Amino acid sequence: MRHLEDGFGRRFPYVRLSVTEACNFRCTYCLPNGYRKSAPHDFLSVDEIARLVRALRSMGVQKVRLTGGEPSVRQDLTKVIAAVADAGVEKIALTTNGWTLARRIEAWAAAGLTHLNVSIDSLDQKTFAAITGHNRLAEVLDGVERATQSGVHTKLNAVLLRNTLGDGFEEFASFIQFRHISVRFIELMRTGDNTAYFQAQHVSGSTLVDWLAARGWSPVARAADAGPAIEYAHPDYHGRFGIIAPYAPGFCDSCNRLRVTARGKLRLCLFGEGGVDLRDLLRNEGQTDALIERVNAALSGKVRGHGLASGQYGDTRQLAEVGG
């Protein structure tokens, strides 16, 4: 089997595929004013996604994560999941805000979903509503319970914010003590639209690392196709904590993932410039070899790392555009 590999010897078994730019939440760190349509919703069709994933699978991709925006705003999301499964991908993951999770998780699991990340930035109802613009915490948590019961490997995502530190770590620790769930805190990243918010709310990932170390949590080995999180385990807890700290030195050294936007553009880095359009090769069958050639050619231009630490965030205005 061929492998996707860049000029630094990094292989890419993991692709994050955005299926929509639209989102129905108004999270303060991403879309504080809500999603605003700026172009027709001509996102990749189910057939185009199937062609893309089949080609990626032939290049060694073992894991595909469906992202947005909010993927579940697509009424055909179950068909999208099934198309990815039919392509032979071993791990099919979904990142969602959970607003329809309780109603749709069984259908998603039956279609082939194996892994799930649910964004929950706080377990306090008022704080959750203040961040997301929706008072849906109870519904989202119900969906999480149903997901774990369905056998889908489930994790929680929370953005690390200065305003929510407080007792937040303790609340999540209590939540995962008897649940086989990981909660991963993601260090707030600067984008084109959030400069003032970033300056007010950014907290170093070392804040969580220090908290964990002081309480006996230890880092665990990272799987080859895992995302960028460093996870921590504790003998008294069934669940795990994780930290995604893009400002930490060496963060990009183990990069193993590529991104494709909802309109079919290959992004080599979340905080890069532009991208490589694949859409023309996805519209019809018979373009697999050309698609593979274009992806491999693009990889030769992947840089060693992003420039976040020096204030360079590429052309990413907000994370909903490229799937976070």
N, C-alpha and C positions, 0 to 999 in steps of 0.2 A: 504493500500500500504506500502511495506517495504521502509525504508529510509537508505541512505548511511550516516553513522555517525562514527566519529572517537572517540578516547579515551578522547577527551577534550569536547565532546558534540557538536562539530561543524557538521552541516549537509551540504550535497553537492548536491544541485539541478542543478549544472552547470558543464558541461564538455567541455573542449577545446580539439578538435580532429584535430590533424594535418593530412592532406591528402597527403602531399608531403614534401620532404626536399629541392626540387629544387626551385630556385628563379632566375628571369631574371633581377633583379636590383643589383646594387653594392653599397648598402648603406654603408657609411663610418663607421657606428657604429656596423654593423653586418657582411657584406660580402664585405669588401673593395676591394678584389681581384676577386670578382665574385664567383658564385657557382661552386664548383668542385666536380664532381661525384666521390664518394669514394667506392661505392658498387652498385650492381644491383638495379634498381628501382622496387623492389618487394614490393611496398606499398600496404596497405590494399585495397582489391577490393571493388566494390560496394556491393556485397553480404556480405562480411565480415563486412563492415561498418553497413549494415542493421541489422545483427545479434547482433553486439555490442550495437547499439543504442536501439534496442528492449529490451535487457537485462537491460541496464541502465535506460530506461524509467520505467521498472517494479520496479526499486529501487528508484523511486522518482525524477529522473532527468527531469527537465522541460525545460532546455535550453542547446543547443549544439552550440558551436562556431566552425566553420571550419577554420583552420589556415594552415600555411605552415612553411617554405618556402612561396611560392606564390601559393595559391590554384588554381588560374585560369590557371596555366600551365597544369593542368589536363584537357584533352579534354572531360572527362566524368563528369565534375564537376556538370553540371545540373542534371545528373542522381544521383549523390551523394546527392545533396540537396533534390531531390524527395524521395530518400530512407529514409532520416532522417525524412522528413515530414510524410511519410507513417507509420513510427514507432509511431506517435502520439505525437511527441515533440511539445510543445507549441511555443517556440521561437527558430528559426533557424537563427543563425548569421554567418556572413562571415567577415573575416579580409583580406583585399586585398590591393595591391599597386595601383590598379585602372587602370592598363594599358589596360585591355580589357573591362572595366566597361561600357563604353558608348555603346558598341556593344552587350553586353551579359546580362545586368541588367534585361531587360524585360523577358528573358527566365528564369533567376534565380528566379525572383519574381513569375512567373507563376508556377514554380516547388515547391514553398513554402517558399522561403527566406523571413524573416520578419525583420531582423536587419542587418545593414551593418556598418563596420568600414573601413574607407579608410585612408591609411597612407600618410599624406602630411606634411612633416617636415618644409616647408616654403612656403609662398605664393609669394615669390620673385623668378622669373623664373631662374635667374642665380644661386641663392643659392640652389634651388631645384635640379637643374642639377648637381651642385657640390656635393651634398649629395648622390644622387641616381645613378649618372652616366648616366642619361637619361634626355633629354630635352622634357619631356612629360607633363609638368604641365597643359597646356591648355586642353589636352585630358583628363587628370584625372579629372579636374574640370568640364568638360562637362559631364563626367560620374556621378559625384556627383549630378549635376543638374537633370540628367535623373533619378537617383535613388530616389531623393526626389519627383519627379513628379510621379514615379511609386507607391508611397505609402510605400516604404521601409524606416523604421526608420533609419536615417543615422547619423553617427558621424565621426569626423576626429580624427586621432591619430597623434601626433607630439612628437618626442623625444626631451627632454629638453637638449639643448647643449649650451655651453658657446659661441661658434662662432655665434649662430643664435639668441641670446637674442635681442640685439639692439631694433628695432622697431617691432619685431615679435609679441609680445602680442597685440600691437595696431592694426597691420594688421589683425590678426585673429578676434579681437573684431569688427572691421569694417565689416568683412566678415559675422559674425553671427548676426549682429544687426537686420537684417530683414529676417533672415533665421532661421527656427526651426531646427538648427543643433548644436550639442555639439562638442566642440573641446577639446580634453583631452591631456594634456602634460604628457609624461611618463618620469620619472627620469631615466637617463642613468644608466644601471646596469653593473657591472663588470662581465665578463665571462673569460674563459680560454684564449681567443685569443685577448683580447682588453685592456690589462693592461695599456699600454702607452697612448692609446686613452682615456681611462677612466680617467686617472690622469689629462690629459690636458683639457677634455671637461665636466667632471661631474659638475653639478650645483644642489644644493639642491632644492627640491620641494618647500621649504619655500619661494624661490624667487618669484614664481608665487602667492603663497598664500598671501604674503605681498602686491604684486602689486594689486591683486583683492580687498583686504580689504581696501586699500587706495582709491579705486574708487567705493566703495559702493556695491560690490558683496557679496552675503551671501550664506553660504552652505545650501544645500537642503537634505532632508531625502533620504537615500539610500534604494532601493528596495531589498527584500530578495534574489532575484536571480541575482542581479546586479554584475558587475565586481568590481574590487578593487578601482575604481575611486571615489573620493569625488568631487561632482559637485557643482557649484556655479551659482546662478541666479542673474539677475539685472532687475529692473522694466522697464528699457528703452531698453532692448534687448530681442529679440525673442529666441535667442540661449543661450547656456550655456558654461561655461568653466569647465574643470575637471582637477584634478591632481592625478596621480598615483605615490605615493612616497614610494617605498619599503624600503627605509632607515629610514622612520619615526618610532618612537616607537609605538608598538602595531599594526603594519601593518598586521601581520598574525592572529591577534585575531579573525577577522571576516572572515577568509578564507572560501570560499564556493565552490571551484572549484577543479576539478581534471583534469589531462591531460593524453591523450593517444597519443603516437607518431605515425607517419605514418607507422611504421612497427609493430604496435600493442602492444607496451609496455606501461603499466600504470605507470605514473609518479605521485607521491604524492606531489611533490614540484618541481617548476621550477629549483630550485637550490639544489636539492637533489642528491643522488648518485644512480646509477643503475636504477632499475625499476622492475616491475613484468610483465613477458611476458604473454600476453593473446592470442597470435596468434594461438596456437594449438587448442584453444577452439572455434575459430572463423571460422575454415576452413569448418566445416560441421554443419548441423542442429542438434538439440537434445542435445546441450551442455550448455543450458541456466543455469540450476541449478549449474553446476560445475563452470561456469563463475561467477555467483553471489557469490558463496562460496569463490572463489579466490580473487575477488575484496574486499569483506568484510574482509577477512583474512589480506589482504595487508593494509587496513585502520587501523588496530590495531597497525601498526608500524609507522603511520604518526606522525611526531614530531610537537612540538608546533609552531616552527617558523624557518625561514632560518637563516643563519649565515653571511649574506652579510656585516653587519656592522663591523664584525671582519675579513673580507677578505675571508670568506669561500663561494665559489660559486659552490660547488659540482663538478660534472663532465660535466657541460655545457660549451662546447667550444665556441659555438656561438648560438644565439637564433633561427636561422633557423632550427637547429637540432630537437628542441622539441616544436616549435610553439609559442615561445615568451610568 
